[in-house]
Amino acid sequence: MFGTVSWIALLGAGLVLELASRLGAVRTPNLAQTGAFVATRVVGRVALLLFWVFVGVHLFTRYTLPGH
């Protein structure tokens, strides 16, 4: 239960930050600019890939296996 609430809170905070950055309320880069900056080098591309695998496996395991 705590894990689910944490994921939802993290997603909500990310959406609020993304909206604030796109509307100009805060001076932070939005998700597209951050992803483009990280993906300019091979190390960044590998890190992004590993991050997506980590998140995908965790969410897949948590919400699709019957015992979890």
GICORVEN-V377192 format. One line per field, one symbol per residue. burial: I if it has 16 or more other C-alpha atoms within 10 Angstrom, else O. Layout:
# GICORVEN-V377192
burial=???
This chain:
# GICORVEN-V377192
burial=OOOOOOOOOOOOOOOOIIOIIOOOOOOOIIIOOOOOOIOOOOOOOOOOOOOOOOOOOOOOOOOOOOOO
